[in-house]
Amino acid sequence: MTNRPLAGRIACVTGASRGIGRATALALAAAGAHVVALARTQGGLESLDDEIQKQGGQPATLVPLDLRDGDGLDRLGLAIHERWGKLDVLVANGAILGPISPLGHVAPKEWDQIVGINLTAQWRLIRSFDPLLQAADAARAVFVTSGAAWRCRAYWGPYAATKAALDALARTYAAETETTAIRVNLFNPGPIRTAMRAQAMPGEDPETLDKPEEPARAILSLCLPEVSFTGKLFDYPTKTLKSFQEPA
C-alpha cells in the first residue's frame, strides 16, 4: 500500500463488525490508520481483524461492547488516552432499525432500546471522546445518519426520530468545535446492500443496491486531514455535500 494518508492516526469505528461499519474500518486500515473496532459480536470483530491483516494493515484493537454501555465507552476513552493520548477519527456508524410499526404500537422497551443506541449512545461517544479528539491535530468525526430523518415516512417513526435527533446532535457538536481542529460531518448512505436494509425492505433485490465498500470510500474521504468543512451532510445517493438551511 503506497497511499496511506492516515498513517500514524487512530480511528474508532462503531458498528464495525458488518455492513458499512466493517467496510469503513477496512478502508481506514488500508489508508494506514490503526483501527479501534467496536461492535457487540466478538466473532464479527475477529473476522474483521483477520481481513485487515490479510490486506496488509496492522492488527486492530477489538472492543466487544454494547453501545448502550456508557460506562464501557468511558473506559474505552480512558484506554485510548492511556495508550495513544488522542483520537484522530471517529466514525459513529453503530445503529439499529427498531420496529417498523405505527407509533401507537411501539412498545416502551423497543422505544427505549432504539433511543439508547441511536441517540443516547452517540452523545456518550462525544462525551467520552471529545478530549481525545481535541488532542489530535486534525480530528475528524463522521456520524452516519439516514434520509429517514427528514422524509418521516409512515411506520418509520422511532428510526426517523432518532436519526433526526442525531443530526441535531452532530450539528451542535460541529458548531461547538468550529474554532478547533475538529471537523464534524454527517453522512447519509441511502439504500445500501446491508442486513439492516434487508430487514427494512425484505422484498427488495439486493443486487440493485451498492455494496458497503462503495459508501465506505466516501466516508474515508471525510476522515482525511485535508477536510476543511464542518457541520455538513454528505448525501451518498446524490454524491453531494449539503448545507443545512434555516427556514425562512
URTAFEN-V967987 format. One record per residue. N is the residue number from 1. PHI is phi in degrees with one decimal (NA if undefined). PSI is psi in degrees with one decimal (NA if undefined). NEAR is the number of other ideal C-beta (glycine too) atoms within 10 Angstrom. Layout:
BEGIN
<<N;PHI;PSI;NEAR> <N;PHI;PSI;NEAR>>
END
This chain:
BEGIN
<<1;NA;116.0;11> <2;-94.9;-32.8;3> <3;-96.8;102.4;9> <4;-128.4;72.4;14> <5;-67.5;-13.7;14> <6;-110.2;18.6;24> <7;-58.1;133.4;12> <8;82.0;3.0;9> <9;-106.3;153.1;25> <10;-107.6;128.1;23> <11;-128.3;127.6;26> <12;-105.8;130.8;29> <13;-123.9;126.3;35> <14;-96.7;154.4;27> <15;63.0;39.8;26> <16;-87.0;-1.8;31> <17;-86.0;-13.0;24> <18;-159.4;169.6;18> <19;60.9;-140.5;21> <20;-64.2;-37.1;29> <21;-62.3;-44.7;28> <22;-63.1;-47.0;26> <23;-63.0;-36.7;25> <24;-69.0;-41.1;32> <25;-60.3;-41.0;33> <26;-65.1;-40.6;25> <27;-66.0;-41.3;25> <28;-65.0;-41.4;31> <29;-64.0;-41.6;28> <30;-63.9;-27.8;19> <31;-83.4;1.3;20> <32;105.7;-4.1;17> <33;-74.7;150.2;27> <34;-86.0;121.6;22> <35;-95.3;128.1;28> <36;-100.5;106.3;25> <37;-101.0;122.8;29> <38;-117.3;130.1;29> <39;-165.8;170.0;26> <40;-80.2;-26.5;15> <41;-101.2;117.8;13> <42;-61.3;-42.9;12> <43;-61.9;-41.7;10> <44;-64.8;-37.3;19> <45;-67.3;-41.0;24> <46;-65.5;-37.4;15> <47;-64.3;-40.6;14> <48;-60.2;-46.7;26> <49;-61.4;-40.3;20> <50;-59.0;-42.7;12> <51;-69.5;-39.5;15> <52;-59.2;-46.6;22> <53;-70.2;-32.8;13> <54;-62.8;-35.4;9> <55;-87.4;5.4;11> <56;99.2;5.9;9> <57;-83.3;165.9;22> <58;-77.2;150.6;13> <59;-54.2;138.0;12> <60;-81.6;160.5;26> <61;-92.1;118.1;19> <62;-99.7;129.8;19> <63;-127.2;91.8;21> <64;-75.1;107.6;16> <65;-155.8;138.3;17> <66;-78.9;130.5;15> <67;-59.3;-22.7;24> <68;-75.2;-8.0;16> <69;-83.8;83.6;14> <70;-61.7;-38.1;17> <71;-64.4;-35.6;9> <72;-65.1;-38.0;17> <73;-65.5;-38.3;22> <74;-62.8;-42.0;14> <75;-64.5;-37.8;14> <76;-64.6;-43.0;22> <77;-58.5;-41.7;20> <78;-65.5;-40.9;12> <79;-64.8;-41.0;13> <80;-64.1;-40.9;22> <81;-61.5;-44.9;16> <82;-68.8;-31.3;8> <83;-88.1;-42.0;12> <84;-122.7;-22.0;17> <85;76.3;6.4;12> <86;-165.9;167.2;17> <87;-137.5;123.3;27> <88;-88.6;-32.3;24> <89;-139.1;132.9;29> <90;-124.4;121.0;26> <91;-112.7;103.6;30> <92;-89.0;89.4;28> <93;-106.7;-28.5;25> <94;-59.6;130.0;23> <95;-163.9;166.8;26> <96;-127.1;157.6;18> <97;-77.2;-38.4;17> <98;74.1;-174.0;21> <99;-73.1;136.7;19> <100;-95.1;99.1;16> <101;-162.2;153.7;14> <102;-56.0;143.5;10> <103;-55.4;-37.8;13> <104;-69.9;-12.1;6> <105;-101.9;-3.5;10> <106;-74.3;126.2;17> <107;-73.2;144.5;10> <108;-54.2;-36.9;7> <109;-63.8;-40.3;7> <110;-65.6;-42.1;15> <111;-61.4;-47.7;17> <112;-61.8;-36.5;12> <113;-66.3;-47.5;16> <114;-71.4;-36.0;21> <115;-65.9;-39.5;17> <116;-61.8;-40.1;17> <117;-86.7;-47.9;20> <118;-80.1;-18.4;24> <119;-126.5;-62.2;19> <120;-59.7;-41.9;17> <121;-63.2;-32.6;20> <122;-68.7;-37.7;23> <123;-66.4;-39.5;15> <124;-63.6;-35.2;20> <125;-60.4;-46.0;25> <126;-61.8;-46.1;20> <127;-61.4;-40.5;13> <128;-78.5;-35.0;21> <129;-103.3;-11.7;22> <130;-54.3;-45.4;20> <131;-60.8;-33.1;14> <132;-71.1;-40.7;22> <133;-67.2;-37.8;24> <134;-62.8;-28.2;14> <135;-80.4;-12.2;16> <136;-86.1;156.0;20> <137;-82.7;-17.6;9> <138;-155.6;64.0;16> <139;-72.0;144.1;26> <140;-131.5;129.4;25> <141;-122.6;128.4;27> <142;-123.4;123.5;26> <143;-108.0;125.3;25> <144;-86.6;117.4;24> <145;-108.5;-155.1;24> <146;-158.3;150.5;24> <147;-63.1;-18.6;16> <148;-60.3;-24.0;20> <149;-61.4;-31.6;21> <150;-116.3;-11.3;13> <151;-81.7;-35.9;9> <152;53.2;55.1;11> <153;-76.0;155.6;11> <154;-57.6;138.9;8> <155;78.4;-4.3;14> <156;-101.8;20.0;21> <157;-53.1;-54.1;22> <158;-61.0;-43.1;23> <159;-67.2;-45.6;23> <160;-62.6;-43.6;19> <161;-65.1;-41.0;20> <162;-72.3;-34.6;26> <163;-72.1;-35.7;24> <164;-64.4;-40.3;17> <165;-67.3;-36.3;17> <166;-60.6;-41.9;22> <167;-56.7;-46.2;19> <168;-65.0;-40.0;12> <169;-61.2;-49.5;20> <170;-65.9;-40.0;25> <171;-66.4;-36.9;19> <172;-64.9;-43.7;14> <173;-63.1;-37.8;22> <174;-61.9;-42.0;21> <175;-66.1;-38.2;12> <176;-70.2;-24.4;13> <177;-110.3;13.0;20> <178;-58.7;-33.0;12> <179;-93.3;9.5;7> <180;-106.5;-174.1;14> <181;-86.3;3.2;14> <182;-85.8;133.7;20> <183;-117.6;126.1;24> <184;-120.2;124.1;29> <185;-140.3;160.8;22> <186;-104.5;152.5;27> <187;-134.4;122.7;25> <188;-105.0;109.6;21> <189;-76.2;-24.2;25> <190;70.7;-164.4;14> <191;-69.5;118.1;16> <192;-131.2;152.0;21> <193;-73.9;82.1;19> <194;-130.7;168.5;21> <195;-64.7;-37.3;10> <196;-63.3;-42.4;17> <197;-63.5;-40.8;20> <198;-63.8;-35.3;13> <199;-67.0;-39.8;11> <200;-76.0;-36.3;15> <201;-128.8;72.4;13> <202;-64.2;-21.8;7> <203;-91.6;0.5;5> <204;-81.0;142.2;13> <205;-78.4;112.2;8> <206;-63.4;-22.4;13> <207;-67.4;-14.1;6> <208;-85.8;-4.4;8> <209;-108.6;152.1;17> <210;-65.5;147.5;14> <211;-76.2;158.4;14> <212;-59.0;-26.5;22> <213;-61.9;-26.5;15> <214;-74.2;-52.0;15> <215;-65.6;-26.4;25> <216;-60.1;-36.3;26> <217;-65.5;-35.7;13> <218;-70.2;-38.4;17> <219;-62.7;-42.9;26> <220;-54.8;-40.6;23> <221;-63.4;-26.5;15> <222;-80.9;-10.0;21> <223;-98.6;-1.6;28> <224;-79.5;149.8;15> <225;-59.2;-28.4;17> <226;-77.7;-6.5;7> <227;-62.3;126.8;15> <228;-110.9;-18.7;7> <229;-88.5;158.4;13> <230;-147.3;155.3;19> <231;71.2;25.3;18> <232;-109.3;168.1;20> <233;-118.9;121.0;20> <234;-92.5;117.7;22> <235;-98.1;103.0;18> <236;-63.7;-40.1;20> <237;-56.6;-34.2;13> <238;-104.2;-4.0;10> <239;55.9;39.9;8> <240;-125.4;150.1;10> <241;-98.7;121.9;12> <242;-116.4;147.5;12> <243;-98.9;153.6;8> <244;-90.5;124.2;12> <245;-98.7;136.7;6> <246;-75.2;145.3;4> <247;-65.3;150.2;3> <248;-68.0;NA;3>>
END
